[in-house]
Amino acid sequence: MLPYDTLLTFGAGMLFCGWMLWDLRKENKKAEARKQAALAAAARFGPPAPPLRVAAPPRPPSAAPAVVRPRRPSGGAPRMPTLPSSLHMTDVRKLSWDDMAVEELTPLIGRRLIYTDRQMLAHVYLKQGAIVPAHDHVNEQITYVLSGALRFWIGEHADNPGDTFTDVRAGEVLVLPSMVRHRAEALEDTLDVDIFNPPRQDWIDKSDDYLRTGVPMSNGGQG
């Protein structure tokens, strides 16, 4: 006959195994109920939608894009640019600064121009010490310094440069309204981007003597 302790241990083990089997059957019944509920829901709402597939954007062609010209009314001949760097807004064109010659105004100042009927974009290259004499113009101007630094004397200080000035350094922008007189000096070798609206006609026809000679423009000269 087995000892009492052994019988007690064996009986406890059997009870534990029975409880585990009963609990497993209960969990299986719950899982089956969840499965049936899911199948019933799918039957009510239909099968799930296929995953959305987003097509990759087409790769751009390696060749340069062709000029796109909108259709013009009959009888109107298209206007042609007067200079290679001039564009009319009937054209869409990609340009590179490196493909354009630098126009030398003085040994210290050079520029490249792109302009359309209503706006002008310029790269202006100024060596340290270069002076842009006092002048004004009807054109609104935005000057964005890409590298270097420019010192501006504005308004009444343009013709009498002293201790009242505005320094514009790389990453900074100066906005000049129409007819605001100003003078500038390059504190370092500088590249700035100038935007004009409308285009500077004196820059186009090269009548900007104040830049080429260093003599200030007469007040109200409207270059």
For each residue, the residues with C-beta under 8 A, 3 or more apart:
1:
2: 6 7 10
3: 6 7
4: 7 8
5: 8 9
6: 2 3 9 10
7: 2 3 4 10 11
8: 4 5 11 12
9: 5 6 12 13
10: 2 6 7 13 14
11: 7 8 14 15
12: 8 9 15 16
13: 9 10 16 17
14: 10 11 17 18
15: 11 12 18 19
16: 12 13 19 20
17: 13 14 20 21
18: 14 15 21 22
19: 15 16 22 23
20: 16 17 23 24
21: 17 18 24 25
22: 18 19 25 26
23: 19 20 26 27
24: 20 21 27 28
25: 21 22 28 29
26: 22 23 29 30
27: 23 24 30 31
28: 24 25 31 32
29: 25 26 32 33
30: 26 27 33 34
31: 27 28 34 35
32: 28 29 35 36
33: 29 30 36 37
34: 30 31 37 38
35: 31 32 38 39
36: 32 33 39 40
37: 33 34 40 41
38: 34 35 41 42
39: 35 36 42 43
40: 36 37 43 44
41: 37 38 44 45
42: 38 39 45 46 47 48
43: 39 40
44: 40 41
45: 41 42
46: 42
47: 42
48: 42
49:
50:
51:
52:
53:
54:
55:
56:
57:
58:
59:
60:
61: 65
62:
63:
64: 94
65: 61 68 92 94
66:
67: 91 92 93
68: 65 91 92
69: 72 78 90 91 92
70: 90
71:
72: 69 76 78 90
73: 76
74:
75:
76: 72 73
77:
78: 69 72 88 90
79: 88 90
80: 88
81: 84 86 87 88
82: 86
83: 86 204
84: 81 100
85: 100 112 113 114 115
86: 81 82 83 115 116 204
87: 81 91 93 114 115 116
88: 78 79 80 81 91 116 117
89: 116 117 118
90: 69 70 72 78 79
91: 67 68 69 87 88
92: 65 67 68 69
93: 67 87
94: 64 65
95: 99 100 114
96: 99 100
97: 100 112 123
98:
99: 95 96
100: 84 85 95 96 97 112 114
101: 112
102: 110 111 112 125
103: 110 111 112 113
104: 107 109 110
105: 109 110 111 208 211 212
106: 109 130 211 212 214
107: 104 127
108: 126 127 129 130 131 186
109: 104 105 106 124 125 126 127 130 132 211
110: 102 103 104 105 124 125
111: 102 103 105 122 123 124 125 203
112: 85 97 100 101 102 103 122 123
113: 85 103 120 121 122 203 204
114: 85 87 95 100 120 121 122
115: 85 86 87 119 120 121 199 204
116: 86 87 88 89 119 120 199
117: 88 89 199
118: 89 197 198 199
119: 115 116 195 196 197 198 199
120: 113 114 115 116 139 194 195 196 197 198 199 200 203
121: 113 114 115 193 194 195
122: 111 112 113 114 193 194 195 196 203
123: 97 111 112 191 192 193
124: 109 110 111 190 191 192 193 194
125: 102 109 110 111 190 191
126: 108 109 130 132 148 150 186 189 190 191 192
127: 107 108 109 130 186 189
128: 148 186 187 188 189 190
129: 108 185 186
130: 106 108 109 126 127 185 186 190
131: 108 183 184 185 186 214
132: 109 126 135 183 184 185 211
133: 183 210 211 214 215 216 217
134: 153 158 159 181 182 183 210 216 217
135: 132 158 181 182 183 210 216 217 221 223
136: 179 180 181 182 217 219 220 221 222 223
137: 141 178 179 196 200 202 221 222 223
138: 178 179 198 222
139: 120 178 196 197 198 199 200
140: 176 177 178 196 197
141: 137 175 176 194 195 196
142: 173 174 175 176 194 195
143: 150 168 173 174 175 176 192 193 194 195
144: 172 173 192 193 194 195
145: 148 149 150 168 169 170 171 172 173 190 191 192
146: 170 191 192 193
147: 170 189 190 191
148: 126 128 145 169 170 186 187 188 189 190 191 192
149: 145 167 168 169 170 186 187 188 190
150: 126 143 145 167 168 174 184 185 186 187 190 192
151: 165 166 167 168 184 185 187
152: 165 166 167 168 174 182 183 184
153: 134 157 158 161 162 164 165 166 182 183 184
154: 157 158 165 166 176 180 181 182
155: 158 180 181 182
156: 159 160 181
157: 153 154 160 161 162 164 165 183
158: 134 135 153 154 155 161 181 182 183
159: 134 156 181 183 216 219
160: 156 157
161: 153 157 158 165 183 185
162: 153 157 165
163:
164: 153 157
165: 151 152 153 154 157 161 162
166: 151 152 153 154 174
167: 149 150 151 152 187
168: 143 145 149 150 151 152 172 173 174 192
169: 145 148 149 172
170: 145 146 147 148 149
171: 145
172: 144 145 168 169
173: 142 143 144 145 168
174: 142 143 150 152 166 168
175: 141 142 143
176: 140 141 142 143 154 180 182
177: 140 180
178: 137 138 139 140
179: 136 137 138 220 222
180: 136 154 155 176 177
181: 134 135 136 154 155 156 158 159 219
182: 134 135 136 152 153 154 155 158 176
183: 131 132 133 134 135 152 153 157 158 159 161 216
184: 131 132 150 151 152 153
185: 129 130 131 132 150 151 161
186: 108 126 127 128 129 130 131 148 149 150 189 190
187: 128 148 149 150 151 167 190
188: 128 148 149
189: 126 127 128 147 148 186
190: 124 125 126 128 130 145 147 148 149 150 186 187
191: 123 124 125 126 145 146 147 148
192: 123 124 126 143 144 145 146 148 150 168
193: 121 122 123 124 143 144 146
194: 120 121 122 124 141 142 143 144
195: 119 120 121 122 141 142 143 144
196: 119 120 122 137 139 140 141 199 200
197: 118 119 120 139 140
198: 118 119 120 138 139 201
199: 115 116 117 118 119 120 139 196 203 204
200: 120 137 139 196 203 204 208 223
201: 198 204 205 207
202: 137 205 206 207 208 223
203: 111 113 120 122 199 200 206 208
204: 83 86 113 115 199 200 201
205: 201 202
206: 202 203
207: 201 202
208: 105 200 202 203 211 212 223
209: 212 213 215 217
210: 133 134 135 213 214 215 216 217 221 223
211: 105 106 109 132 133 208
212: 105 106 208 209
213: 209 210
214: 106 131 133 210
215: 133 209 210
216: 133 134 135 159 183 210
217: 133 134 135 136 209 210 221 223
218: 221
219: 136 159 181
220: 136 179
221: 135 136 137 210 217 218
222: 136 137 138 179
223: 135 136 137 200 202 208 210 217
